[in-house]
Amino acid sequence: MAEAAQHDFWGTLSAVALAIVGVAMLALIVSNNANTSNVIGATGAAFSNALGVALSPVTGGTGTGAAFPIA
């Protein structure tokens, strides 16, 4: 029973995340004021930073990426 509830939770969470990304992509394509190249670059940097944080316990890193340096 608990496995079914957990499956429903993750399925719902991923559906919501996918919907948010889909709406953001549509807005980026349709908008005349969109700065597409900067948005794509920022998305890649954010993903890279999130991946670095996720891997930091294994790699021994601090979890901060070069994309967002700490001043």
PQR file of N, CA, C, O and H, with PARSE charges and radii, in Angstrom:
ATOM      1  N   MET A   1       0.818  -1.194   0.000 -0.4000 1.5000
ATOM      2  CA  MET A   1       0.000   0.000   0.000 -0.0000 2.0000
ATOM      3  C   MET A   1       0.861   1.257   0.000  0.5500 1.7000
ATOM      4  O   MET A   1       0.576   2.213  -0.722 -0.5500 1.4000
ATOM      5  N   ALA A   2       1.919   1.253   0.814 -0.4000 1.5000
ATOM      6  CA  ALA A   2       2.798   2.424   0.900 -0.0000 2.0000
ATOM      7  C   ALA A   2       3.550   2.643  -0.401  0.5500 1.7000
ATOM      8  O   ALA A   2       3.825   3.780  -0.785 -0.5500 1.4000
ATOM      9  H   ALA A   2       2.151   0.477   1.400  0.4000 1.0000
ATOM     10  N   GLU A   3       3.884   1.542  -1.084 -0.4000 1.5000
ATOM     11  CA  GLU A   3       4.593   1.668  -2.353 -0.0000 2.0000
ATOM     12  C   GLU A   3       3.718   2.340  -3.403  0.5500 1.7000
ATOM     13  O   GLU A   3       4.215   3.128  -4.208 -0.5500 1.4000
ATOM     14  H   GLU A   3       3.661   0.618  -0.773  0.4000 1.0000
ATOM     15  N   ALA A   4       2.438   2.042  -3.408 -0.4000 1.5000
ATOM     16  CA  ALA A   4       1.526   2.664  -4.364 -0.0000 2.0000
ATOM     17  C   ALA A   4       1.401   4.162  -4.099  0.5500 1.7000
ATOM     18  O   ALA A   4       1.367   4.960  -5.036 -0.5500 1.4000
ATOM     19  H   ALA A   4       2.034   1.402  -2.755  0.4000 1.0000
ATOM     20  N   ALA A   5       1.333   4.545  -2.826 -0.4000 1.5000
ATOM     21  CA  ALA A   5       1.245   5.966  -2.487 -0.0000 2.0000
ATOM     22  C   ALA A   5       2.521   6.690  -2.864  0.5500 1.7000
ATOM     23  O   ALA A   5       2.479   7.823  -3.343 -0.5500 1.4000
ATOM     24  H   ALA A   5       1.361   3.898  -2.064  0.4000 1.0000
ATOM     25  N   GLN A   6       3.667   6.036  -2.648 -0.4000 1.5000
ATOM     26  CA  GLN A   6       4.945   6.650  -3.003 -0.0000 2.0000
ATOM     27  C   GLN A   6       5.053   6.796  -4.519  0.5500 1.7000
ATOM     28  O   GLN A   6       5.541   7.811  -5.016 -0.5500 1.4000
ATOM     29  H   GLN A   6       3.701   5.115  -2.259  0.4000 1.0000
ATOM     30  N   HIS A   7       4.597   5.780  -5.250 -0.4000 1.5000
ATOM     31  CA  HIS A   7       4.622   5.843  -6.706 -0.0000 2.0000
ATOM     32  C   HIS A   7       3.736   6.987  -7.209  0.5500 1.7000
ATOM     33  O   HIS A   7       4.121   7.719  -8.120 -0.5500 1.4000
ATOM     34  H   HIS A   7       4.200   4.956  -4.846  0.4000 1.0000
ATOM     35  N   ASP A   8       2.562   7.135  -6.619 -0.4000 1.5000
ATOM     36  CA  ASP A   8       1.664   8.230  -6.997 -0.0000 2.0000
ATOM     37  C   ASP A   8       2.286   9.584  -6.700  0.5500 1.7000
ATOM     38  O   ASP A   8       2.146  10.519  -7.489 -0.5500 1.4000
ATOM     39  H   ASP A   8       2.249   6.540  -5.879  0.4000 1.0000
ATOM     40  N   PHE A   9       2.972   9.698  -5.566 -0.4000 1.5000
ATOM     41  CA  PHE A   9       3.611  10.962  -5.201 -0.0000 2.0000
ATOM     42  C   PHE A   9       4.667  11.349  -6.217  0.5500 1.7000
ATOM     43  O   PHE A   9       4.667  12.477  -6.709 -0.5500 1.4000
ATOM     44  H   PHE A   9       3.085   8.939  -4.925  0.4000 1.0000
ATOM     45  N   TRP A  10       5.576  10.424  -6.542 -0.4000 1.5000
ATOM     46  CA  TRP A  10       6.648  10.740  -7.485 -0.0000 2.0000
ATOM     47  C   TRP A  10       6.106  10.958  -8.890  0.5500 1.7000
ATOM     48  O   TRP A  10       6.630  11.789  -9.633 -0.5500 1.4000
ATOM     49  H   TRP A  10       5.576   9.507  -6.142  0.4000 1.0000
ATOM     50  N   GLY A  11       5.076  10.232  -9.259 -0.4000 1.5000
ATOM     51  CA  GLY A  11       4.455  10.436 -10.568 -0.0000 2.0000
ATOM     52  C   GLY A  11       3.825  11.813 -10.679  0.5500 1.7000
ATOM     53  O   GLY A  11       3.966  12.488 -11.699 -0.5500 1.4000
ATOM     54  H   GLY A  11       4.650   9.557  -8.656  0.4000 1.0000
ATOM     55  N   THR A  12       3.133  12.225  -9.631 -0.4000 1.5000
ATOM     56  CA  THR A  12       2.519  13.552  -9.608 -0.0000 2.0000
ATOM     57  C   THR A  12       3.575  14.644  -9.605  0.5500 1.7000
ATOM     58  O   THR A  12       3.448  15.638 -10.320 -0.5500 1.4000
ATOM     59  H   THR A  12       3.019  11.676  -8.803  0.4000 1.0000
ATOM     60  N   LEU A  13       4.620  14.461  -8.798 -0.4000 1.5000
ATOM     61  CA  LEU A  13       5.694  15.452  -8.727 -0.0000 2.0000
ATOM     62  C   LEU A  13       6.392  15.617 -10.073  0.5500 1.7000
ATOM     63  O   LEU A  13       6.674  16.738 -10.497 -0.5500 1.4000
ATOM     64  H   LEU A  13       4.723  13.654  -8.218  0.4000 1.0000
ATOM     65  N   SER A  14       6.668  14.505 -10.739 -0.4000 1.5000
ATOM     66  CA  SER A  14       7.330  14.606 -12.043 -0.0000 2.0000
ATOM     67  C   SER A  14       6.406  15.213 -13.093  0.5500 1.7000
ATOM     68  O   SER A  14       6.873  15.932 -13.977 -0.5500 1.4000
ATOM     69  H   SER A  14       6.439  13.595 -10.394  0.4000 1.0000
ATOM     70  N   ALA A  15       5.113  14.941 -13.017 -0.4000 1.5000
ATOM     71  CA  ALA A  15       4.165  15.539 -13.962 -0.0000 2.0000
ATOM     72  C   ALA A  15       4.094  17.052 -13.779  0.5500 1.7000
ATOM     73  O   ALA A  15       4.045  17.795 -14.759 -0.5500 1.4000
ATOM     74  H   ALA A  15       4.733  14.358 -12.299  0.4000 1.0000
ATOM     75  N   VAL A  16       4.089  17.507 -12.538 -0.4000 1.5000
ATOM     76  CA  VAL A  16       4.060  18.949 -12.270 -0.0000 2.0000
ATOM     77  C   VAL A  16       5.349  19.598 -12.753  0.5500 1.7000
ATOM     78  O   VAL A  16       5.313  20.654 -13.384 -0.5500 1.4000
ATOM     79  H   VAL A  16       4.129  16.904 -11.742  0.4000 1.0000
ATOM     80  N   ALA A  17       6.492  18.974 -12.461 -0.4000 1.5000
ATOM     81  CA  ALA A  17       7.771  19.528 -12.914 -0.0000 2.0000
ATOM     82  C   ALA A  17       7.824  19.595 -14.437  0.5500 1.7000
ATOM     83  O   ALA A  17       8.294  20.586 -14.995 -0.5500 1.4000
ATOM     84  H   ALA A  17       6.521  18.116 -11.948  0.4000 1.0000
ATOM     85  N   LEU A  18       7.352  18.564 -15.106 -0.4000 1.5000
ATOM     86  CA  LEU A  18       7.337  18.548 -16.566 -0.0000 2.0000
ATOM     87  C   LEU A  18       6.415  19.627 -17.122  0.5500 1.7000
ATOM     88  O   LEU A  18       6.735  20.254 -18.131 -0.5500 1.4000
ATOM     89  H   LEU A  18       6.969  17.759 -14.652  0.4000 1.0000
ATOM     90  N   ALA A  19       5.285  19.847 -16.480 -0.4000 1.5000
ATOM     91  CA  ALA A  19       4.362  20.895 -16.920 -0.0000 2.0000
ATOM     92  C   ALA A  19       4.996  22.274 -16.770  0.5500 1.7000
ATOM     93  O   ALA A  19       4.852  23.121 -17.652 -0.5500 1.4000
ATOM     94  H   ALA A  19       5.025  19.337 -15.660  0.4000 1.0000
ATOM     95  N   ILE A  20       5.693  22.504 -15.665 -0.4000 1.5000
ATOM     96  CA  ILE A  20       6.353  23.797 -15.451 -0.0000 2.0000
ATOM     97  C   ILE A  20       7.422  24.029 -16.514  0.5500 1.7000
ATOM     98  O   ILE A  20       7.514  25.119 -17.079 -0.5500 1.4000
ATOM     99  H   ILE A  20       5.810  21.816 -14.949  0.4000 1.0000
ATOM    100  N   VAL A  21       8.227  23.006 -16.786 -0.4000 1.5000
ATOM    101  CA  VAL A  21       9.267  23.134 -17.808 -0.0000 2.0000
ATOM    102  C   VAL A  21       8.639  23.356 -19.178  0.5500 1.7000
ATOM    103  O   VAL A  21       9.146  24.158 -19.963 -0.5500 1.4000
ATOM    104  H   VAL A  21       8.151  22.121 -16.327  0.4000 1.0000
ATOM    105  N   GLY A  22       7.567  22.674 -19.473 -0.4000 1.5000
ATOM    106  CA  GLY A  22       6.897  22.843 -20.761 -0.0000 2.0000
ATOM    107  C   GLY A  22       6.358  24.243 -20.958  0.5500 1.7000
ATOM    108  O   GLY A  22       6.511  24.822 -22.034 -0.5500 1.4000
ATOM    109  H   GLY A  22       7.156  22.023 -18.836  0.4000 1.0000
ATOM    110  N   VAL A  23       5.731  24.793 -19.937 -0.4000 1.5000
ATOM    111  CA  VAL A  23       5.208  26.158 -20.029 -0.0000 2.0000
ATOM    112  C   VAL A  23       6.354  27.157 -20.166  0.5500 1.7000
ATOM    113  O   VAL A  23       6.246  28.118 -20.928 -0.5500 1.4000
ATOM    114  H   VAL A  23       5.606  24.323 -19.063  0.4000 1.0000
ATOM    115  N   ALA A  24       7.440  26.944 -19.444 -0.4000 1.5000
ATOM    116  CA  ALA A  24       8.596  27.842 -19.546 -0.0000 2.0000
ATOM    117  C   ALA A  24       9.209  27.788 -20.942  0.5500 1.7000
ATOM    118  O   ALA A  24       9.591  28.822 -21.490 -0.5500 1.4000
ATOM    119  H   ALA A  24       7.527  26.163 -18.825  0.4000 1.0000
ATOM    120  N   MET A  25       9.306  26.590 -21.522 -0.4000 1.5000
ATOM    121  CA  MET A  25       9.854  26.471 -22.878 -0.0000 2.0000
ATOM    122  C   MET A  25       8.950  27.157 -23.896  0.5500 1.7000
ATOM    123  O   MET A  25       9.433  27.827 -24.809 -0.5500 1.4000
ATOM    124  H   MET A  25       8.996  25.750 -21.076  0.4000 1.0000
ATOM    125  N   LEU A  26       7.653  26.992 -23.743 -0.4000 1.5000
ATOM    126  CA  LEU A  26       6.711  27.635 -24.653 -0.0000 2.0000
ATOM    127  C   LEU A  26       6.803  29.152 -24.549  0.5500 1.7000
ATOM    128  O   LEU A  26       6.788  29.847 -25.564 -0.5500 1.4000
ATOM    129  H   LEU A  26       7.260  26.448 -23.002  0.4000 1.0000
ATOM    130  N   ALA A  27       6.898  29.662 -23.334 -0.4000 1.5000
ATOM    131  CA  ALA A  27       7.020  31.110 -23.144 -0.0000 2.0000
ATOM    132  C   ALA A  27       8.317  31.630 -23.734  0.5500 1.7000
ATOM    133  O   ALA A  27       8.350  32.726 -24.293 -0.5500 1.4000
ATOM    134  H   ALA A  27       6.910  29.097 -22.509  0.4000 1.0000
ATOM    135  N   LEU A  28       9.377  30.861 -23.616 -0.4000 1.5000
ATOM    136  CA  LEU A  28      10.670  31.260 -24.167 -0.0000 2.0000
ATOM    137  C   LEU A  28      10.632  31.331 -25.686  0.5500 1.7000
ATOM    138  O   LEU A  28      11.231  32.221 -26.289 -0.5500 1.4000
ATOM    139  H   LEU A  28       9.350  29.971 -23.161  0.4000 1.0000
ATOM    140  N   ILE A  29       9.930  30.394 -26.297 -0.4000 1.5000
ATOM    141  CA  ILE A  29       9.847  30.361 -27.757 -0.0000 2.0000
ATOM    142  C   ILE A  29       8.928  31.460 -28.284  0.5500 1.7000
ATOM    143  O   ILE A  29       9.245  32.094 -29.290 -0.5500 1.4000
ATOM    144  H   ILE A  29       9.443  29.671 -25.807  0.4000 1.0000
ATOM    145  N   VAL A  30       7.799  31.696 -27.622 -0.4000 1.5000
ATOM    146  CA  VAL A  30       6.780  32.616 -28.118 -0.0000 2.0000
ATOM    147  C   VAL A  30       7.123  34.082 -27.841  0.5500 1.7000
ATOM    148  O   VAL A  30       6.799  34.951 -28.649 -0.5500 1.4000
ATOM    149  H   VAL A  30       7.541  31.181 -26.804  0.4000 1.0000
ATOM    150  N   SER A  31       7.761  34.360 -26.732 -0.4000 1.5000
ATOM    151  CA  SER A  31       7.995  35.742 -26.307 -0.0000 2.0000
ATOM    152  C   SER A  31       8.983  36.471 -27.204  0.5500 1.7000
ATOM    153  O   SER A  31      10.007  35.915 -27.602 -0.5500 1.4000
ATOM    154  H   SER A  31       8.025  33.654 -26.076  0.4000 1.0000
ATOM    155  N   ASN A  32       8.666  37.712 -27.515 -0.4000 1.5000
ATOM    156  CA  ASN A  32       9.587  38.556 -28.283 -0.0000 2.0000
ATOM    157  C   ASN A  32      10.696  39.127 -27.403  0.5500 1.7000
ATOM    158  O   ASN A  32      11.747  39.516 -27.911 -0.5500 1.4000
ATOM    159  H   ASN A  32       7.835  38.164 -27.192  0.4000 1.0000
ATOM    160  N   ASN A  33      10.474  39.180 -26.103 -0.4000 1.5000
ATOM    161  CA  ASN A  33      11.448  39.753 -25.181 -0.0000 2.0000
ATOM    162  C   ASN A  33      12.372  38.706 -24.569  0.5500 1.7000
ATOM    163  O   ASN A  33      13.188  39.041 -23.711 -0.5500 1.4000
ATOM    164  H   ASN A  33       9.620  38.863 -25.690  0.4000 1.0000
ATOM    165  N   ALA A  34      12.265  37.466 -24.982 -0.4000 1.5000
ATOM    166  CA  ALA A  34      13.069  36.392 -24.391 -0.0000 2.0000
ATOM    167  C   ALA A  34      14.523  36.520 -24.830  0.5500 1.7000
ATOM    168  O   ALA A  34      14.815  36.743 -26.005 -0.5500 1.4000
ATOM    169  H   ALA A  34      11.601  37.194 -25.680  0.4000 1.0000
ATOM    170  N   ASN A  35      15.405  36.379 -23.887 -0.4000 1.5000
ATOM    171  CA  ASN A  35      16.840  36.373 -24.159 -0.0000 2.0000
ATOM    172  C   ASN A  35      17.266  34.906 -24.156  0.5500 1.7000
ATOM    173  O   ASN A  35      17.838  34.414 -23.183 -0.5500 1.4000
ATOM    174  H   ASN A  35      15.167  36.198 -22.933  0.4000 1.0000
ATOM    175  N   THR A  36      16.979  34.226 -25.252 -0.4000 1.5000
ATOM    176  CA  THR A  36      17.071  32.772 -25.325 -0.0000 2.0000
ATOM    177  C   THR A  36      18.450  32.240 -24.965  0.5500 1.7000
ATOM    178  O   THR A  36      18.556  31.294 -24.183 -0.5500 1.4000
ATOM    179  H   THR A  36      16.515  34.626 -26.042  0.4000 1.0000
ATOM    180  N   SER A  37      19.502  32.820 -25.512 -0.4000 1.5000
ATOM    181  CA  SER A  37      20.839  32.284 -25.269 -0.0000 2.0000
ATOM    182  C   SER A  37      21.225  32.380 -23.791  0.5500 1.7000
ATOM    183  O   SER A  37      21.834  31.457 -23.249 -0.5500 1.4000
ATOM    184  H   SER A  37      19.416  33.588 -26.146  0.4000 1.0000
ATOM    185  N   ASN A  38      20.875  33.484 -23.143 -0.4000 1.5000
ATOM    186  CA  ASN A  38      21.188  33.610 -21.718 -0.0000 2.0000
ATOM    187  C   ASN A  38      20.354  32.655 -20.869  0.5500 1.7000
ATOM    188  O   ASN A  38      20.842  32.129 -19.869 -0.5500 1.4000
ATOM    189  H   ASN A  38      20.380  34.233 -23.583  0.4000 1.0000
ATOM    190  N   VAL A  39      19.112  32.430 -21.256 -0.4000 1.5000
ATOM    191  CA  VAL A  39      18.257  31.503 -20.514 -0.0000 2.0000
ATOM    192  C   VAL A  39      18.805  30.084 -20.619  0.5500 1.7000
ATOM    193  O   VAL A  39      18.864  29.361 -19.625 -0.5500 1.4000
ATOM    194  H   VAL A  39      18.715  32.858 -22.068  0.4000 1.0000
ATOM    195  N   ILE A  40      19.201  29.691 -21.817 -0.4000 1.5000
ATOM    196  CA  ILE A  40      19.766  28.346 -22.013 -0.0000 2.0000
ATOM    197  C   ILE A  40      21.065  28.201 -21.232  0.5500 1.7000
ATOM    198  O   ILE A  40      21.295  27.165 -20.607 -0.5500 1.4000
ATOM    199  H   ILE A  40      19.153  30.278 -22.625  0.4000 1.0000
ATOM    200  N   GLY A  41      21.919  29.222 -21.257 -0.4000 1.5000
ATOM    201  CA  GLY A  41      23.172  29.178 -20.506 -0.0000 2.0000
ATOM    202  C   GLY A  41      22.946  29.090 -19.009  0.5500 1.7000
ATOM    203  O   GLY A  41      23.631  28.333 -18.321 -0.5500 1.4000
ATOM    204  H   GLY A  41      21.732  30.063 -21.764  0.4000 1.0000
ATOM    205  N   ALA A  42      21.996  29.851 -18.500 -0.4000 1.5000
ATOM    206  CA  ALA A  42      21.695  29.821 -17.070 -0.0000 2.0000
ATOM    207  C   ALA A  42      21.112  28.471 -16.659  0.5500 1.7000
ATOM    208  O   ALA A  42      21.397  27.973 -15.570 -0.5500 1.4000
ATOM    209  H   ALA A  42      21.439  30.466 -19.059  0.4000 1.0000
ATOM    210  N   THR A  43      20.302  27.885 -17.524 -0.4000 1.5000
ATOM    211  CA  THR A  43      19.737  26.570 -17.229 -0.0000 2.0000
ATOM    212  C   THR A  43      20.832  25.513 -17.148  0.5500 1.7000
ATOM    213  O   THR A  43      20.833  24.673 -16.249 -0.5500 1.4000
ATOM    214  H   THR A  43      20.070  28.289 -18.408  0.4000 1.0000
ATOM    215  N   GLY A  44      21.759  25.566 -18.096 -0.4000 1.5000
ATOM    216  CA  GLY A  44      22.884  24.622 -18.071 -0.0000 2.0000
ATOM    217  C   GLY A  44      23.747  24.806 -16.840  0.5500 1.7000
ATOM    218  O   GLY A  44      24.188  23.826 -16.240 -0.5500 1.4000
ATOM    219  H   GLY A  44      21.758  26.249 -18.826  0.4000 1.0000
ATOM    220  N   ALA A  45      23.996  26.062 -16.452 -0.4000 1.5000
ATOM    221  CA  ALA A  45      24.800  26.331 -15.261 -0.0000 2.0000
ATOM    222  C   ALA A  45      24.092  25.845 -14.000  0.5500 1.7000
ATOM    223  O   ALA A  45      24.729  25.294 -13.102 -0.5500 1.4000
ATOM    224  H   ALA A  45      23.638  26.859 -16.940  0.4000 1.0000
ATOM    225  N   ALA A  46      22.793  26.046 -13.931 -0.4000 1.5000
ATOM    226  CA  ALA A  46      22.034  25.592 -12.761 -0.0000 2.0000
ATOM    227  C   ALA A  46      22.044  24.071 -12.665  0.5500 1.7000
ATOM    228  O   ALA A  46      22.186  23.516 -11.575 -0.5500 1.4000
ATOM    229  H   ALA A  46      22.275  26.494 -14.660  0.4000 1.0000
ATOM    230  N   PHE A  47      21.895  23.397 -13.802 -0.4000 1.5000
ATOM    231  CA  PHE A  47      21.927  21.934 -13.799 -0.0000 2.0000
ATOM    232  C   PHE A  47      23.307  21.431 -13.392  0.5500 1.7000
ATOM    233  O   PHE A  47      23.423  20.476 -12.624 -0.5500 1.4000
ATOM    234  H   PHE A  47      21.780  23.848 -14.687  0.4000 1.0000
ATOM    235  N   SER A  48      24.343  22.069 -13.902 -0.4000 1.5000
ATOM    236  CA  SER A  48      25.709  21.681 -13.548 -0.0000 2.0000
ATOM    237  C   SER A  48      25.966  21.858 -12.057  0.5500 1.7000
ATOM    238  O   SER A  48      26.590  21.008 -11.422 -0.5500 1.4000
ATOM    239  H   SER A  48      24.249  22.845 -14.525  0.4000 1.0000
ATOM    240  N   ASN A  49      25.484  22.959 -11.507 -0.4000 1.5000
ATOM    241  CA  ASN A  49      25.654  23.215 -10.077 -0.0000 2.0000
ATOM    242  C   ASN A  49      24.883  22.191  -9.253  0.5500 1.7000
ATOM    243  O   ASN A  49      25.398  21.694  -8.252 -0.5500 1.4000
ATOM    244  H   ASN A  49      24.977  23.649 -12.023  0.4000 1.0000
ATOM    245  N   ALA A  50      23.661  21.868  -9.657 -0.4000 1.5000
ATOM    246  CA  ALA A  50      22.864  20.877  -8.935 -0.0000 2.0000
ATOM    247  C   ALA A  50      23.529  19.501  -8.992  0.5500 1.7000
ATOM    248  O   ALA A  50      23.513  18.759  -8.010 -0.5500 1.4000
ATOM    249  H   ALA A  50      23.242  22.272 -10.471  0.4000 1.0000
ATOM    250  N   LEU A  51      24.101  19.168 -10.124 -0.4000 1.5000
ATOM    251  CA  LEU A  51      24.803  17.892 -10.255 -0.0000 2.0000
ATOM    252  C   LEU A  51      26.040  17.864  -9.361  0.5500 1.7000
ATOM    253  O   LEU A  51      26.340  16.841  -8.746 -0.5500 1.4000
ATOM    254  H   LEU A  51      24.113  19.770 -10.923  0.4000 1.0000
ATOM    255  N   GLY A  52      26.754  18.981  -9.289 -0.4000 1.5000
ATOM    256  CA  GLY A  52      27.918  19.070  -8.406 -0.0000 2.0000
ATOM    257  C   GLY A  52      27.544  18.902  -6.949  0.5500 1.7000
ATOM    258  O   GLY A  52      28.258  18.237  -6.198 -0.5500 1.4000
ATOM    259  H   GLY A  52      26.510  19.813  -9.788  0.4000 1.0000
ATOM    260  N   VAL A  53      26.441  19.492  -6.543 -0.4000 1.5000
ATOM    261  CA  VAL A  53      25.969  19.349  -5.158 -0.0000 2.0000
ATOM    262  C   VAL A  53      25.578  17.904  -4.885  0.5500 1.7000
ATOM    263  O   VAL A  53      25.879  17.370  -3.817 -0.5500 1.4000
ATOM    264  H   VAL A  53      25.862  20.032  -7.154  0.4000 1.0000
ATOM    265  N   ALA A  54      24.913  17.270  -5.838 -0.4000 1.5000
ATOM    266  CA  ALA A  54      24.483  15.885  -5.643 -0.0000 2.0000
ATOM    267  C   ALA A  54      25.678  14.939  -5.552  0.5500 1.7000
ATOM    268  O   ALA A  54      25.629  13.949  -4.822 -0.5500 1.4000
ATOM    269  H   ALA A  54      24.668  17.703  -6.706  0.4000 1.0000
ATOM    270  N   LEU A  55      26.742  15.233  -6.283 -0.4000 1.5000
ATOM    271  CA  LEU A  55      27.908  14.352  -6.291 -0.0000 2.0000
ATOM    272  C   LEU A  55      28.939  14.694  -5.223  0.5500 1.7000
ATOM    273  O   LEU A  55      29.887  13.933  -5.029 -0.5500 1.4000
ATOM    274  H   LEU A  55      26.782  16.037  -6.876  0.4000 1.0000
ATOM    275  N   SER A  56      28.784  15.809  -4.531 -0.4000 1.5000
ATOM    276  CA  SER A  56      29.801  16.247  -3.577 -0.0000 2.0000
ATOM    277  C   SER A  56      30.084  15.245  -2.450  0.5500 1.7000
ATOM    278  O   SER A  56      31.236  15.151  -2.024 -0.5500 1.4000
ATOM    279  H   SER A  56      28.014  16.427  -4.689  0.4000 1.0000
ATOM    280  N   PRO A  57      29.106  14.496  -1.946 -0.5600 1.5000
ATOM    281  CA  PRO A  57      29.466  13.502  -0.919  0.2800 2.0000
ATOM    282  C   PRO A  57      30.387  12.401  -1.448  0.5500 1.7000
ATOM    283  O   PRO A  57      31.182  11.836  -0.697 -0.5500 1.4000
ATOM    284  N   VAL A  58      30.275  12.102  -2.737 -0.4000 1.5000
ATOM    285  CA  VAL A  58      31.092  11.045  -3.334 -0.0000 2.0000
ATOM    286  C   VAL A  58      32.455  11.578  -3.738  0.5500 1.7000
ATOM    287  O   VAL A  58      33.472  10.922  -3.513 -0.5500 1.4000
ATOM    288  H   VAL A  58      29.630  12.561  -3.347  0.4000 1.0000
ATOM    289  N   THR A  59      32.483  12.773  -4.338 -0.4000 1.5000
ATOM    290  CA  THR A  59      33.731  13.325  -4.859 -0.0000 2.0000
ATOM    291  C   THR A  59      34.527  14.079  -3.809  0.5500 1.7000
ATOM    292  O   THR A  59      35.710  14.351  -4.014 -0.5500 1.4000
ATOM    293  H   THR A  59      31.657  13.306  -4.521  0.4000 1.0000
ATOM    294  N   GLY A  60      33.906  14.422  -2.692 -0.4000 1.5000
ATOM    295  CA  GLY A  60      34.608  15.175  -1.661 -0.0000 2.0000
ATOM    296  C   GLY A  60      34.629  16.661  -1.937  0.5500 1.7000
ATOM    297  O   GLY A  60      35.329  17.410  -1.255 -0.5500 1.4000
ATOM    298  H   GLY A  60      32.945  14.201  -2.526  0.4000 1.0000
ATOM    299  N   GLY A  61      33.872  17.099  -2.926 -0.4000 1.5000
ATOM    300  CA  GLY A  61      33.809  18.515  -3.261 -0.0000 2.0000
ATOM    301  C   GLY A  61      32.970  19.289  -2.262  0.5500 1.7000
ATOM    302  O   GLY A  61      32.340  18.719  -1.371 -0.5500 1.4000
ATOM    303  H   GLY A  61      33.303  16.491  -3.480  0.4000 1.0000
ATOM    304  N   THR A  62      32.977  20.597  -2.434 -0.4000 1.5000
ATOM    305  CA  THR A  62      32.215  21.456  -1.527 -0.0000 2.0000
ATOM    306  C   THR A  62      30.764  21.577  -1.942  0.5500 1.7000
ATOM    307  O   THR A  62      29.923  22.004  -1.151 -0.5500 1.4000
ATOM    308  H   THR A  62      33.488  21.060  -3.158  0.4000 1.0000
ATOM    309  N   GLY A  63      30.464  21.206  -3.168 -0.4000 1.5000
ATOM    310  CA  GLY A  63      29.096  21.288  -3.632 -0.0000 2.0000
ATOM    311  C   GLY A  63      28.755  22.614  -4.292  0.5500 1.7000
ATOM    312  O   GLY A  63      27.599  22.855  -4.642 -0.5500 1.4000
ATOM    313  H   GLY A  63      31.147  20.859  -3.811  0.4000 1.0000
ATOM    314  N   THR A  64      29.762  23.485  -4.466 -0.4000 1.5000
ATOM    315  CA  THR A  64      29.532  24.750  -5.169 -0.0000 2.0000
ATOM    316  C   THR A  64      30.243  24.679  -6.504  0.5500 1.7000
ATOM    317  O   THR A  64      31.406  24.283  -6.579 -0.5500 1.4000
ATOM    318  H   THR A  64      30.700  23.289  -4.182  0.4000 1.0000
ATOM    319  N   GLY A  65      29.554  25.058  -7.537 -0.4000 1.5000
ATOM    320  CA  GLY A  65      30.125  24.988  -8.873 -0.0000 2.0000
ATOM    321  C   GLY A  65      30.736  26.316  -9.290  0.5500 1.7000
ATOM    322  O   GLY A  65      30.539  27.338  -8.633 -0.5500 1.4000
ATOM    323  H   GLY A  65      28.610  25.380  -7.476  0.4000 1.0000
ATOM    324  N   ALA A  66      31.482  26.289 -10.392 -0.4000 1.5000
ATOM    325  CA  ALA A  66      32.120  27.495 -10.912 -0.0000 2.0000
ATOM    326  C   ALA A  66      31.089  28.475 -11.467  0.5500 1.7000
ATOM    327  O   ALA A  66      31.374  29.664 -11.614 -0.5500 1.4000
ATOM    328  H   ALA A  66      31.642  25.459 -10.926  0.4000 1.0000
ATOM    329  N   ALA A  67      29.899  27.980 -11.771 -0.4000 1.5000
ATOM    330  CA  ALA A  67      28.865  28.838 -12.352 -0.0000 2.0000
ATOM    331  C   ALA A  67      28.382  29.878 -11.338  0.5500 1.7000
ATOM    332  O   ALA A  67      27.991  30.980 -11.721 -0.5500 1.4000
ATOM    333  H   ALA A  67      29.668  27.014 -11.652  0.4000 1.0000
ATOM    334  N   PHE A  68      28.408  29.537 -10.063 -0.4000 1.5000
ATOM    335  CA  PHE A  68      27.947  30.444  -9.030 -0.0000 2.0000
ATOM    336  C   PHE A  68      29.019  30.555  -7.939  0.5500 1.7000
ATOM    337  O   PHE A  68      28.852  30.000  -6.853 -0.5500 1.4000
ATOM    338  H   PHE A  68      28.726  28.641  -9.752  0.4000 1.0000
ATOM    339  N   PRO A  69      30.109  31.263  -8.218 -0.5600 1.5000
ATOM    340  CA  PRO A  69      31.195  31.315  -7.239  0.2800 2.0000
ATOM    341  C   PRO A  69      30.788  32.068  -5.978  0.5500 1.7000
ATOM    342  O   PRO A  69      29.992  33.006  -6.018 -0.5500 1.4000
ATOM    343  N   ILE A  70      31.348  31.638  -4.879 -0.4000 1.5000
ATOM    344  CA  ILE A  70      31.087  32.297  -3.597 -0.0000 2.0000
ATOM    345  C   ILE A  70      32.085  33.424  -3.448  0.5500 1.7000
ATOM    346  O   ILE A  70      33.294  33.204  -3.514 -0.5500 1.4000
ATOM    347  H   ILE A  70      31.995  30.876  -4.846  0.4000 1.0000
ATOM    348  N   ALA A  71      31.577  34.647  -3.244 -0.4000 1.5000
ATOM    349  CA  ALA A  71      32.454  35.820  -3.151 -0.0000 2.0000
ATOM    350  C   ALA A  71      33.037  35.943  -1.773  0.5500 1.7000
ATOM    351  O   ALA A  71      33.801  36.871  -1.505 -0.5500 1.4000
ATOM    352  H   ALA A  71      30.595  34.826  -3.190  0.4000 1.0000
TER
END
